[in-house]
Amino acid sequence: MTPPSPRHDFPVRASKDIYTGAVMALRSDEVEMPGGRLAVREILEHPGASRSPRSTRTTG
């Protein structure tokens, strides 16, 4: 089994909401990369999915 990758934390310098709806939201973050370079990351947020119970079919 492969060990999990280390988590990377990049400081957010600016954040802008692009879209907010009933099911999801989209925002754009300007983050500081190692070495001081700035990069833009688009983040899609949603509450997750719910799983419906399995269908129980009978044949014949």
Wavefront OBJ file of the C-alpha trace (Angstrom):
o trace
v 0.000 0.000 0.000
v 1.309 3.444 -0.935
v 1.535 5.985 1.903
v -0.636 9.079 1.474
v 0.940 12.131 -0.146
v 1.853 14.999 2.176
v -0.756 17.740 2.301
v 0.170 21.018 0.664
v -1.089 24.247 2.190
v -0.901 27.396 0.087
v -1.803 30.755 1.672
v -4.874 32.333 0.036
v -4.143 35.964 -0.896
v -7.538 36.743 -2.486
v -10.843 34.957 -3.016
v -13.750 35.777 -5.333
v -17.168 34.092 -5.485
v -18.045 33.258 -9.086
v -21.320 31.373 -8.646
v -23.472 30.322 -5.702
v -26.438 28.018 -6.276
v -28.657 25.665 -4.303
v -26.449 22.629 -4.940
v -22.946 24.006 -5.512
v -20.724 27.073 -5.349
v -17.709 28.080 -7.436
v -14.978 30.448 -6.302
v -11.606 31.594 -7.558
v -8.699 31.759 -5.086
v -5.374 33.473 -5.674
v -2.809 31.418 -3.745
v 0.879 31.876 -3.015
v 2.998 29.024 -4.332
v 6.396 27.990 -2.955
v 8.892 30.623 -4.027
v 6.326 33.429 -3.807
v 4.693 33.014 -7.243
v 0.910 33.635 -7.321
v -1.476 31.178 -8.986
v -5.243 31.079 -9.479
v -7.191 28.001 -8.360
v -10.878 27.440 -9.096
v -12.682 25.664 -6.259
v -15.990 23.834 -6.685
v -17.827 23.321 -3.393
v -20.802 21.030 -2.881
v -22.402 19.375 0.142
v -21.685 15.857 -1.110
v -23.909 13.166 -2.454
v -26.393 11.026 -0.665
v -26.661 7.403 -1.563
v -30.072 5.984 -2.246
v -30.878 2.481 -1.036
v -30.252 -0.312 -3.514
v -33.156 -1.405 -5.595
v -34.388 -4.839 -4.650
v -35.815 -6.540 -7.695
v -37.304 -9.942 -7.848
v -37.434 -11.918 -11.032
v -40.021 -14.363 -12.148
l 1 2 3 4 5 6 7 8 9 10 11 12 13 14 15 16 17 18 19 20 21 22 23 24 25 26 27 28 29 30 31 32 33 34 35 36 37 38 39 40 41 42 43 44 45 46 47 48 49 50 51 52 53 54 55 56 57 58 59 60
